[in-house]
Amino acid sequence: MELAYNSREEMVKAIIKSQHSQRNWDLSRQIPEDDIKILEAAVTQCPSKQNFAFYKTTFITNRSIIEKIHEKSTGLGYVDAETQQRVECTNPQTLANLLVVFEEITPSAYFDKHHALRNNNSKSVFERDRDTAVGIAVGYMNVVATMLGYETGCCACYDQEAIQEILGSENKPVLLMGVGYKDPNRQRREHHTLGVKIPRRPKEEIKVDYIV
């Protein structure tokens, strides 16, 4: 897919667009391998403290596995924007054409040695730096995916142990992110399988100060 944004103004539009979570998908299409490789570069070559590895990722296009994970993505539910009734439901961001699972890993021996020299609690420092690293990686992939023309949606509400078992992984998932093609015939906030329309939540203002 060609880049959808190639000017400063369009880059700002891409950044703003990337904050929107997609809730339904066009599953008749398949993301090209070349684009998946770009997304892989985004999550593996982005900055991390001292270039340490703080996480691993699993890229999933297998529909059976994606659907099993989706079934375990139940959160607090949503208030339907039209009926105002609370509905218990899954997080359909996880049903995307591509599902990326960010997983925690054990700190390397070098990381422990590095922080032992500073007399820090290496576990708490690692967790802090891991959360920062995952956030940067997700942000990179989010913006890169948007600039490639895809929609995205993150999910942090799920059964951690169940998904770990589905993946057959020794690592616990820390974040799920869907990337794919939107359903062109539906509003992006409409749940992929249930039709529930998730309410719009305006972006809260983040203050920026300048010192010149």
N, C-alpha and C positions, 0 to 999 in steps of 0.2 A: 504493500500500500504506500502511495506517495505521501510525503509530509503534507499535512493539512494547513500548516502555519509557517510562514516564512518572512514575516516582518515583525517589527517591535510591537505594533498594535495587535497583530494576530497572536503573538506570543503571550501577551497579557490576557487575551481572550481564552487561550488554551489553559493558562493557569487558573483562571476563574472557572472555566468549564470543568476542569479536573476535580474540583471540590464536590461535584454532584455525584451522587451514588446511583448507579443504574440497577434497576430491580427486575428487568425482564430482558430477554435475549433472543436474537435470531440464530437458532441452532442449526439452521440449514447451511450455514457457512462455516468455513474452517480457516483459522488464522495461518497464514503462510509460515513455513519454517524459518525463512529469513527474518521475519518480524519477531518471532519467538526468540531468535538468537540475539536480536537487539535488546529485547526485554531482559534476557539472561545477562547481557553485559551491564545493563542498568543496575541490577541487584548484586552483581559480583564485583564490579569495578568502581562503585561509588565510594566516597570517603568513609573510613572507619578509623578510630583512634589507633595510632601507631601501626596501621594496616593489619591489626589483628582480625581474625575471623570470629565474629560473635554469634553467628547463626548459620544454618544451612537452609536451602530452599528445595521444594519439590514442585516441579511443573507438571500439571495433570491435564491431559486432554481426554482421557478415558472416561466416557460418559457414565459407565456403571459406577466407577469409583467416585466421580463427582457427585452423582445422585445420592450415593450412600453417605458422603460427607454432608451434603445438603440436609439430609434427614436428621443429622445430629447438630444442626445449627440453630436450634430453637433458642430464642432469647426471651425478653420480657413481653413480647407481642407488640402490637401497634393499635393506635386508635384510628379507625378508618376515617379518612378525611371527609367522606361523604355521609356516612351513617352515624359517625361519632361513637360507634361501639368499639370496645376493646376486643381485639381478635388475637388469640394465641397463634402464632405462626412462625415459620422458619425465616431465615435470612436468605432471600433469593439471589443476593450478590454472588453466592457460592455456586450458582448454576451456570455461570458464564462459560463461554467457549473454552477458555483457559482458566484453570484455578491454580493459584500459586500459594503454597503453604510455607510460611516462615517457621522454622523450628529452632528451638534452643539447642545449644551444644555445650559440652563440658569445656571449661577454659583450658587452653593449652598449657603445658608445663612452662613454656617461655613466658606466658602471660603471668602465671603465678610468681615466677622468679622476678619478673619486672616489677610487680607491685609489692613483693616482699621487701625489695630494696627501699621502698618508700614507707614501709611500716603501716600500710593500709590494710583494711579488711578486704582481701582480694575478692571474696564472694560478693559483697555488697557493691564493690567497685565494678566488678564484671557485670552484674545485673544492671547497674546504671548505664554503663557503656553499651551493653547489649541493647537496651531499650532505645538508646540514642541511635545506634547503628541500624536497627530495624526500621526506625522512623525515617532515617535518611534514605534507606534502600527503597522503602515503600513510596516515599515521595518522588524519588527518581523514576521508579517504574510508572507511577501514576501520571506524571507529566509527560514522560516519553511515550507512553501508550496513547495519551490524549493527542499528542502531536502527530502520532501515526494515524489518528482517526478512529481510535477505539474508545469504548466506554469502560469505566471501571467501578468497582465497589468493594470496600473493605468490610470485614466481619471479624468481631472480637467476641461474639456470643456463640458459644458452641460447647459441646461435650469433649473436653480435651482428651480424656482417656479413650473414649470411643473412636475419635479420629486417629489417635495414635495407633490403635489396634487395626483400624481399616488400612492404614498405610503400612502396617507391619514395621513401624519405625521405633528405634530406641529413644528417639527425641520427642519431646512434647511440643505441640504446635503453640506458637505465641501470637500468630495473626494469619488470617486468610484473606486473599485478595483475588477477585474475579476480574478478568479482562476479556473483552469480546465485542461483538456486534450487537447494537441495540435492536430491539424489535421496532421496525419503522412504523408499525400500525398501532402502537400503544404508547401512552404517556409513561415516562421513565420511572415514575413513582409507583406504578401499578405492579403488585406482586406477580411474579412470573406464573405461579400455579394457582393462586387463590383469588386473584383479582382485587385484593384489598389495596386501597390507595393510601400509601404512607403519607402522612401530613408533611407539608413543606416546613422546614425549619430554617429561617433566615440565618445567614452567617453572622455571628457576633463580631462586633468591631474589635479589632486588635490594634491597639495604639502604637504608633511609631513616632519616636522622638528623634530629632536631628541635633547633633552638636557639630557646629562648623567653626 
